[in-house]
Amino acid sequence: MIIREIQQKDNKEAATFIRAAFPEFEIPKVGTAYEDPETDAMFEAYQGEREVYFVIEEDGEVVGGAGIKQLRDNKDNVCELQKMYFLTKTRGKGYGKQMFAKCLEAAKDFGYKQCYLESASQLKAAIHIYESFGFTHLDGPLGNTGHYSCGVWMLKELS
C-alpha cells in the first residue's frame, strides 16, 4: 500500500471510488460529492496553493483517497478535509486512519489553524475516525461547500 499525491492518470479511478460509496450507503447523490464537478477531475481540482489530494494505491490500483483544501467562502484560516472515500474491498485495513493522519499533517504544514469536514450520518465508521482524531460536532455548516445534503459537520483545532 502506498499513499501518494494524485496524478492526472488517477482521475477515472478516483471518480469511481468516490461515487461507489453513495449507493452502498444510501447517501443522496444530489447536493453531495457525487455530483460535484471536481469529482471527474480530481487531479486538476487540487493544483492550487495549500491544497493536496492523496490517493491510496494497492497492488497498482487506486482504491481510495482524501484531500485538503481551503474552505470555500470562509475568510478564516480553515481548510476542509474533502472527498475521503475508499472502495469496499479496501475498508477495515486501517487505511482510513493512515490517510486521515496524512491529510491532517498536510493541513498543519500548509499553516491552517482549523480543519472542517462534512459527512453523511450513514458513514458511521468514518465519523468514529474523525471523533478519535479530535473533531467535534457542529450545529451547522461552515463556508459554502455546495454539499447541502451532508448532515454532519465537524471541526478540529490544528495548532
N, C-alpha and C positions, 0 to 999 in steps of 0.2 A: 504494500500500500504506500502510495506517495501522495502528499499534499503539495500542490504546486499552483502557481498563478495560471489562470485560464489563458488559453491560446485561441486564435480565431478558428482553428480546426475543431474546437470543442463545442461550438455553438449548437449544433444539432443535438448532440448528446445531452448538453445542459438543458435545452428546452424539453427534451424527453423526460429527464429525471425530475424536473420541476413540475411538469404537468401530470406526471404519473400519480402523484400523491392525491390529487384532487378527487377523482372518482373513488379511489381506495378509501379515503377517509370521509367521503361525502361532504367535501368542502365546496361552497359555492364557487363557480367559475367566474361569475361576474363580480367586479369590484375586488379582484384579488390578482396575485402574480400570474395566474393562469392566462388572463387576457392582457397583461401588461406588455406593451410593445418591446420593452427591453428583453423579454424572455427569449425571443428569437435571435437576439444579437447581444448576447451577454458579454462577449469579448469587447465589442465596441462600446458598450454601456459603462464599462469600468476603465476608461483610459484617461480620466481626469486626475488632477492632483488630489491627494489624500483619499484615494479610493482604490479598492482592490477586490477582485473576486478570485477565490481559491476553488480548485476542484480536487476531488479525491480520485486518483487513478488506481484501479486494482486490476492486476493482470492485463494491462494495456487498455482497459475500458474505463471511461469516465463514469463514475457511479454516484456522484454526489457533489455538493458544493455549497458555498456561502460567501457573502461579501460584506464589505464595509463601505459606506458612502455617506457624505454629508446629508443630514436630514433635510429634505426638501421643505422650503418655505419656513425655515426656523433660523432665526438670526443668532441663536446661541451656538456655542461650540459643541454641538451634539451630532454624533454620527448615528447611522441606523444599520443594524445587522439586517441584511437583506437576503431573501431567496435561499434559505437554508433548507435543502431537501436532499433526500437520498433514495436510491432505488430500494425496493423491499428486500432484495437479497443481501443488501449491504448493512441493514439495520441490525442492532444487537451486538456489534463487534467493537463498540467503543469509539467508532469514527466520529460520531457527533460531538462527543466531548473534546476530542483532539482538534476538530475543525473549529469548534467554538473557541477554544483556547487560542488557536492561531489567529482568529479574527479579532479577538479582544486585544491580543498582543499588537496586531497591526493598528488597531484604533488608538492605542496608547502611543505607539511610535509616531503616528500622524499628529499627535497632540490634542486629540479630542478629550473633553472633560467628562462627557457622559455618552452612554450608548443606549439607544432606544431600539425597541423591536415591536413588531406586531405579529400576532399569530391567530390561529383559529382554535377554539376551545377543544376541537376534536383531536388536536395534536398533543395529547397528554404527556407523552414521553418527552417531547421537545420542551414543553413548558416546565417539566420537572428539571430538565438540564438547566434551563435558564434560571430557575429558582436556586438551584445548587450553586450557580456561579454568582449569586448575589443580586439578581434582578428582582425588583419589587414591582408589584402590580399598580397600575394607574387607573383612575376612574374614567379616563377618556383618552383619545388620541392626541399626539403632538404632531406639529407640522402638517403637511398635506401630501401624503403618500399616494392618494388615489385608491387605496385599498379599503374601501368603506365597508366591505363585508367581513373584515377581520374584527373580532370582538374582544381580543386580548391585547392589552398594551402594557409594556413593561419598560423599566428604566434602571440603569446602573451607573453609579458614580465610578469614574475611571481613575481619578487622582489618588 
